[in-house]
Amino acid sequence: MASSRSGAARVALVLGIVAAVAMPASADDGARAVDASVSGWGAASAYLRPSKDEPLANVGLRGAFVVDGYAFDAIGFRLAAEGYGNLAGLCDGADWSSSYPDPLSLVATGNDRLVAALDLKEAWFDFAVGTLDARIGKQVIAWGLADGNNPTDTVNARHVGTRLVSTLDEQKMGSIAANLVYNLPGNLGTVQGIFMPVSVPNDMASMAMTIVEGPMTIVIKDDESPALALSNIEGGLRTLLYAGNLSFSASWLCYLDRYPDYTQSGSFPSITLSPFHGRVNQFGADAAWLLGGYDLRTEWSLSLTEDADGSDPLVKNPSLSGVVQGSRSFLDGTVTASLAWAPRLVFSHEAASPGGTDVADMMAEYNGQAYAFEQAGSVRLAGKFLGETLQPEALFLASLEARDWLATFSTTYNVADGVNLKGGLGFYGSFRAADDPEREWGLFSNSRTIDNDYLYVELRLSY
């Protein structure tokens, strides 16, 4: 655990940077050297999980403070600080600890439902030299053209199960990077290169646990961020081309897996699994095509891991993942329907036994590669009514091999300019019998998610 002095210093640094840039500076001749604008949002929300012993999962505040601007008419910049607080466990016993999910961030945790977080999500400056655009600093980078399900969009880590948020964009964490974009002549497209000196893993709930299966005891250690070292540097290249209504790109990204793999020490009956983040070389291709009122998109990712021949059950195998999406608006643009198909092929796959007790069986559940071939289908309906004041949305997603599903429903109502009220429901389910051990192989049906049906309400103020 870091000292309280170190935690206070990080908070002071985040607030100090934002405050310093938010104050306009003046040049000697009276013209402003820095021209900045301030925006942001705040949200009060409550999340309920009715099937839990403690149904109130979250009640608290979230928000962001964003400063955008230019310095000396040549350098653009952005600073975006985000805060998150969950006070649902305020009346429970607290044992405070601190952690740092990514650079320039601080999370203080009292218990499972008492959390306070502050992070500098973005802190970058950019400039142009001829046809070359450069952006340096902590930033959020889009990598791919698909909408929602993006197999290649692994540049930024995410908050996974540690924050209750209503939008996917809020789950992304900033990464320190040098982001260079060369603009091809004639608006033909771009060539992009990124360099990331610090690897940031997903911010996940603790996986540390002891499992006793008959005569065997397995100890799983908690995850740690990769060390700052030359061997952990990340980077990639991406070429994006435009041809009328068609856009397509190809990419390569070399990074440390945002989810951990494991090494094993000890032997039967006492085994210890220690996490590490293996090197992944990801090759991607995607395209977006506007055709006769249809928005067609596809994205594919070939991920080559450190276990090329699939011989190590503790390390994820190489895989090919893709998504094919199509959407169209109806009724004068008030209703949009979207369909998607997402297959995934795991190479050198070796079947495990559902409900088995050896390490290979366990990892089939935890590494998301229980099936050699998995495919998911989804349908989404979204509406904009009353002059876009009322915006309902419904999504149903089902995995065909795991035979489990997720259904979500939400409605946003624009109360006034900058004031939105939102509510939603989420349901996890399975087409398998309750005693089927293969339920544990499903993303939506395993024991960690199946009872997490939720409902929430949120009031958001934007300025």
Secondary structure, DSSP 8 states (H G I E B T S, - for coil): ---HHHHHHHHHHHHHHHHHHHS--B-TTSSBSEEEEEEEEEEEEEEE-TTSSS-EEEEEEEEEEEEEEEETTTEEEEEEEEEEEE-TTTTS----EEE-SSTTEEEEEEETTEEEEEEEEEEEEEEEETTEEEEEEEE-----S-SS--TT--SS-BEESSS--SSGGGGB--EEEEEEEEE-GGG-EEEEEEEESS----EE----EEEEETTEEEEE-------SSGGG-EEEEEEEEEETTEEEEEEEEEEE-SS-EEEEEEETTEEEEEEE--EEEEEEEEEEEEETTEEEEEEEEEEE-S-TTS--TTS---EEEEEEEEEEEETTTTEEEEEEEEEEEETT-----TT--SHHHHHHHHSS--SSEEEEEEEEEEE-BTTTTEEEEEEEEEETTTTEEEEEEEEEEEEETTEEEEEEEEEEEESS-TT-GGGGGSTTTSTTTTT--EEEEEEEEE-
